[in-house]
Amino acid sequence: MSDVFDMRQSSRRIGRVRLKLRDLEAGAAFYENILGLRRISAEAGRVVLGTTKAALLELIAAPEAAARNPRDAGLFHTAFLLPSRASLGAWLAFAMANGVPVQGASDHVVSEAFYLADPEGNGIEVYADTPPSAWHDASGKLLMTTQALDTDGVLGAGQDGAWQGFPEDGLIGHIHLQVGDTAASERFYGNVLGFDLTKRLPKASFFGADGYHHQLACNTWNSQGAGTRPLNATGLDGFDLLLHRPEDQAAILERAAQAGLVAEQQGDRAVLHDPWGNSITLRAA
């Protein structure tokens, strides 16, 4: 296995994430200043942020929306994947120097991660992967867990370079959702969307493709039994699932139809909704 997982070559990965915010400009400024995303476009009620290579985040003005209940289904965090431990260390040094309110840090064996939230409480993970050769034990079992993070080691890895904004090769590595039932999430994200179940915990399920530890996760830590999320609330509006192979979209739509799900066609794209109303747009990578 290569020492680097090339996410851009994965058969499926998370593309643009869409969030509804009460204060659009404050939210956009946060992602620009704290994560270093570029403003790609701005129009009435909408700002798109990312890199010169890809749009990663779409922020939608919803000034009249109710604040999302943290026990509702929806977003747990959007995970921004940096290309190296050195770039993660550079971001951490920047965050510490500028008083960024980091809420947590973890060594997951498969990755090293820091956690924070935007001004409206939308969760964020900033992380870098470890070498894929270290992700599994001798039997092939995924070693993903949560341990104390060597923050000094991460800082040391980044000491030769200052943070210059979100790297051009950075991506959305995964999206982590709050759901009402993990078994239902496995039926939708595994059986319908075609992700592999890579890890199952009592209240969380993790899904990956092509050997990646997870491009998507679902948990019920705060949301056990949650139903369809309110449409008039802030937070997650939906996300894109990027597919490299045209035949994969057809296969997903066929499985969706067999499961009684109705897809909305939008040109060459199709939109499905998970059991909690989260919108997933299938599109070519």
N, C-alpha and C positions, 0 to 999 in steps of 0.2 A: 504493500500500500504506500502511496506517495506520502511525503511528509507534509503536504499541503492539500487540503480539499478544495478543488476549484468549483466554487458554488455556481459560477456562470455556466458551467457545463452540466449541471444537474438537470435531470429530465423534468423536474418541477421545483419551483422555488417561489418564495413570497416576493411580490413586486411592490407596487405602490400601496401604502396604507393610508386610509382616509379617516380623518378625525373631525368631529364637529366641536367647535369652540364658541364660548360666549364672547370672548375678546380675541378676535382674529389677529390683530396686530401684535398684541402682547405675546400670544402663542408663537407667531412666526418669528418674532425677535428672539424668543427663548431658543428655538431650534437653530437659528442662525448664530447666535452668540455663544451658546453653551455646547452645541454639537458641531458647529461650524458648517452647517448645510448652506448651500447656495440658493438664492431665490431665483428659480427658473422662470416663473411667470406669476403675474398677479392681475386679477380682474375683480370686478365687483363681487365681494363675498367669497373669494377663493384665492388661496396662495399655494403654489406648488414649489416644493423644496427638494434638493437632492445634490447631485454632482453634475459635471459636464457629460458624464456617461449615462446617467439614469435619474429619473424622477423617483424619489423614495417616499415622499410624504405629501399628502394633499390636505390642506387645512381649509375647513368650510365654516363660514360665519353662521352661527346659530344664536344670536343675542337673546332670543326669547325662550330658548330651550331650558328645561329644568336641569339642574345639576344631577349628574348620574349618581344613582344610589350604588355605593360600593358593593352591595350584595346582589345587584342585578347581574345577569349575564352580560358579557361584553369583553372589553380589553383588560387583560392583566398587565401585559407590557408589550411594547414594540422593541425588538432587540436589534441594535445596530452593530453589525459585524465589521470590525477593523481588520486590516489585512495582516497584522503581525503583533507580537507582544510589544515590540518597540513602539508602534503607533499607539497601543493602549497605554503604555507607560508615559508617552508624551502627553496624551489626553489627561491622564491622571495628574501629572505635574501641573498642567494648565488649570485643572479643576481645583486643585488644592490652593494654587496661587491666587485664584479668583473667588474663593469662597463658595464654590458650587456645592449645594447641599446634597452630597451623596448620602443615600440612605442605607446602603449595605454593600457588601463585597463578598464574593464566594469563589472558591476553587471547585469547579465541577468535574475535575479530571479531564473532561473533554474540552474544557474552556475555562478562561478566567474572566470574571464579570464584575461590573459595578452597576448599582441600581440607583435610580433617582426618579423624579416625576416632574412633569411640566407644570406650569402655574395652575392648571385646572385638574390636576391629579391624575393625568394619564401616565401610566407607568412606562418607564424607559429602562432598557438594559443596554449597556455599552460593553462589548466583549471582544475577545480574540480567542480563536481556537488554539488548542495545543496540537502537536503532531498527531495525525490520525492513527499512527502506529501504536499510540498509547491509549487508544479509546477502548480496547477490548482485552479481556483476560485470555488465557490460553485456550479456553473452551469457546471463545467467540462472544462471551457475554459482555454487553455494554457496561462500562465501569462508571457511567455518569452518576454522580452523587453530589453532596454539598459538604465542603470542608472549609476551614479557615484559609483565607487567601494570603499569600506572601506578597503583601503590598510593596515591601522594600525591593523585592526581586522584580516586580513589575516596573517600579520607578527606575531601578537600575537599568532595565532593558531599554528604557526610553531616554536615557540621559544624554545621548549623543545627538538628539534631534528635538527641536522645539515644535510644539503643536502648530500646524499651519492650516487648521480647518479640517473638515471631514475628508479623508483621503479619496482620491478619484476611484480607487479600486474597492472602496467600502460599499456595503450592501445592507439590505434588510436580511439578517441571517435567519431570523425566525419571528413568528408572532405567537404570543402566549395568550390564551383566552380563558376567561371565566365562563363556565357552563353550568347547567343544572344537573347533569348526569354524565359521568365519564363513559359509561357503556354506550349511551346514545352518541357520544362524540366519536367513539371507535367505529360505530356503524357508519357514520357519515364521513368522517375524514379518512378512515381506513377503507371500508367497503366501497364507498361511492367515489371519493376523490382519489383513491388508489395509493395513499401513503402506507408505508410499512409501520407497524407498531414497534417502536424501538425500545420502549421502557414503559412499564406499568407500575404505578404506585397505588396504594389504597384510595387516594383521592386525586390522582393525576395520571394522564396518559400522554405519551410523547410519540410524535410521528416524524419519520424521516424518509428520504428517498436516496437511492444510489449509494448507500453506506453512510450518509450523514447522520449525526446523532439525533438532531431534530430540526426540522424546518417549521414545525408547528407543535404546540402543546395545549392541553386543556386541563383545567383543574376545577375542583369544587370547594376549595379551601374556604372561600367566603360566600359561595353562591349555591350550595347544595339545594336542589329542588327548584332553582330559578326557572321561570318560564320565559316566553318570548320577551325580549328586552323592549322597553318603551321607545317608540320612534321619535318622540319629542324630547329626548334627553341628550345631553352632551356625551362625548366619548366616541367610541368606534362607530364609523359609518360603514366601513367595509374594507376589503383589501383585494388585490389582484393576485391570482395564482398564475405564474408564468410557466408555460409548457413549451418544451423544445420540440416535441414531436407532434405534428398535426393529428396523428391518429389517436393521441392520448385524450384530446378534447372529445372526440367522437365516442371513445370508450367510456369516459366519465358521464357523458350525457345519456348513453345507453343504460349505464348502471343506475343513474338518477331516475330515469323513466321506469325502470324495473322496481325501484323503491317507492314509486308514486310521487316523485318530486317533479315539479314543473320548472323548466329553465326558461328564462327570458332571453331571446336572441337580440343582440345589438350589433348588427353587421356580422363581422367575423368573430365576434365575442359572444359569450353566453354568461348569464348571471344565475347563480344558484343561491339559495339561502339555507343556512344550517338550521338545526331544530330551534335555535334561539333567535332567529331572525337576522343573524350576521350575513352580510352580502359578500359573496365571493365571485369575482369576475374572472372567468377563464379567458386567457388571451395568449397569443404566441409570444415567446420570449424574444 
